[in-house]
Amino acid sequence: VDWEATPLGCRSKWPRALESLLALLKRSRRPQYLVWGPDRRFFYNAAFLPVIGIKHPAGFGMPMAEVWPEVWDDIEPLVTASIRDGVAHYFEDLPFVLRRHGYDELT
């Protein structure tokens, strides 16, 4: 990723909090992601690769709305509540139609 061409800028100048969170994310064996900043950059770990499918590697560090346009209207209120209010969300068996292998699939 050409980070200097993004609002995050040169990786060596990223906030320590972001670097720390990414280090924790990387170590997790559970699929996890992090949304960062006002443009909601989307970061994820290796365990998340089956979820993101062919959107990897292009999706890493991209605005979340660009990574998941097919469900953005559904998830944007959840993301906003998390960022604005600190509300955590955890769902099991919440169906979404994602385009992660080149076609729509119920996930």
Secondary structure as a PSIPRED ss2 file (coil, helix, strand):
# PSIPRED VFORMAT (PSIPRED V4.0)

   1 V C   1.000  0.000  0.000
   2 D C   1.000  0.000  0.000
   3 W H   0.000  1.000  0.000
   4 E H   0.000  1.000  0.000
   5 A H   0.000  1.000  0.000
   6 T C   1.000  0.000  0.000
   7 P C   1.000  0.000  0.000
   8 L C   1.000  0.000  0.000
   9 G C   1.000  0.000  0.000
  10 C C   1.000  0.000  0.000
  11 R H   0.000  1.000  0.000
  12 S H   0.000  1.000  0.000
  13 K H   0.000  1.000  0.000
  14 W C   1.000  0.000  0.000
  15 P C   1.000  0.000  0.000
  16 R H   0.000  1.000  0.000
  17 A H   0.000  1.000  0.000
  18 L H   0.000  1.000  0.000
  19 E H   0.000  1.000  0.000
  20 S H   0.000  1.000  0.000
  21 L H   0.000  1.000  0.000
  22 L H   0.000  1.000  0.000
  23 A H   0.000  1.000  0.000
  24 L H   0.000  1.000  0.000
  25 L H   0.000  1.000  0.000
  26 K H   0.000  1.000  0.000
  27 R H   0.000  1.000  0.000
  28 S C   1.000  0.000  0.000
  29 R C   1.000  0.000  0.000
  30 R C   1.000  0.000  0.000
  31 P C   1.000  0.000  0.000
  32 Q C   1.000  0.000  0.000
  33 Y E   0.000  0.000  1.000
  34 L E   0.000  0.000  1.000
  35 V E   0.000  0.000  1.000
  36 W E   0.000  0.000  1.000
  37 G C   1.000  0.000  0.000
  38 P C   1.000  0.000  0.000
  39 D C   1.000  0.000  0.000
  40 R C   1.000  0.000  0.000
  41 R E   0.000  0.000  1.000
  42 F E   0.000  0.000  1.000
  43 F E   0.000  0.000  1.000
  44 Y E   0.000  0.000  1.000
  45 N C   1.000  0.000  0.000
  46 A H   0.000  1.000  0.000
  47 A H   0.000  1.000  0.000
  48 F H   0.000  1.000  0.000
  49 L H   0.000  1.000  0.000
  50 P H   0.000  1.000  0.000
  51 V H   0.000  1.000  0.000
  52 I H   0.000  1.000  0.000
  53 G H   0.000  1.000  0.000
  54 I H   0.000  1.000  0.000
  55 K H   0.000  1.000  0.000
  56 H C   1.000  0.000  0.000
  57 P C   1.000  0.000  0.000
  58 A C   1.000  0.000  0.000
  59 G C   1.000  0.000  0.000
  60 F C   1.000  0.000  0.000
  61 G C   1.000  0.000  0.000
  62 M C   1.000  0.000  0.000
  63 P E   0.000  0.000  1.000
  64 M H   0.000  1.000  0.000
  65 A H   0.000  1.000  0.000
  66 E H   0.000  1.000  0.000
  67 V H   0.000  1.000  0.000
  68 W C   1.000  0.000  0.000
  69 P C   1.000  0.000  0.000
  70 E C   1.000  0.000  0.000
  71 V C   1.000  0.000  0.000
  72 W H   0.000  1.000  0.000
  73 D H   0.000  1.000  0.000
  74 D H   0.000  1.000  0.000
  75 I H   0.000  1.000  0.000
  76 E H   0.000  1.000  0.000
  77 P H   0.000  1.000  0.000
  78 L H   0.000  1.000  0.000
  79 V H   0.000  1.000  0.000
  80 T H   0.000  1.000  0.000
  81 A H   0.000  1.000  0.000
  82 S H   0.000  1.000  0.000
  83 I H   0.000  1.000  0.000
  84 R H   0.000  1.000  0.000
  85 D H   0.000  1.000  0.000
  86 G C   1.000  0.000  0.000
  87 V C   1.000  0.000  0.000
  88 A C   1.000  0.000  0.000
  89 H C   1.000  0.000  0.000
  90 Y C   1.000  0.000  0.000
  91 F C   1.000  0.000  0.000
  92 E C   1.000  0.000  0.000
  93 D C   1.000  0.000  0.000
  94 L C   1.000  0.000  0.000
  95 P C   1.000  0.000  0.000
  96 F C   1.000  0.000  0.000
  97 V E   0.000  0.000  1.000
  98 L E   0.000  0.000  1.000
  99 R E   0.000  0.000  1.000
 100 R C   1.000  0.000  0.000
 101 H C   1.000  0.000  0.000
 102 G C   1.000  0.000  0.000
 103 Y C   1.000  0.000  0.000
 104 D E   0.000  0.000  1.000
 105 E E   0.000  0.000  1.000
 106 L E   0.000  0.000  1.000
 107 T C   1.000  0.000  0.000
